[in-house]
Amino acid sequence: MNSETGLRLDVWLWRARLFRTRALSTDHVKRKGVRLSRSGQTRRTDKPATVVSVGDIVTFGRGPHIQTLQILALGDRRGPAEEAQALYKLLENE
């Protein structure tokens, strides 16, 4: 898989520093699922290997909160917080 076109969902969540370990991001996707919106279509997935791309919108629960993020970049590594925050834009939940 070319990292310019797509990346595993669990890897992207980990690189974006939304979970402390890749194992935690994998477990969260498997147990609780994630909503993925692409080209106006929304679907729920519980598969960590689901491929995400730039422009996709990811929605998932974190404790009592629901986070909705738009993917701006896939990233090449799990870098510092500033680099991780550049991978997504936080969207307001309606």
C-alpha angles and dihedrals in degrees: 000000000000111000089216093064104033148347136197112272095232092050092050092049089051094046090050087056093238088130128033095227136023089237090059092050091048091049093048093052092047096047104034105018131218132243113231122194121195128165092351095308121111125199136169119236134186094181115106091202093063107129117239126193138193110287096031118129117224122197123185141151123254110185109303092344133082117215123203117191135177114217110235098171139001098222129216098239144359098275136169121308094265091055092046093051090055089064094072147023119224111232125206114252112235 
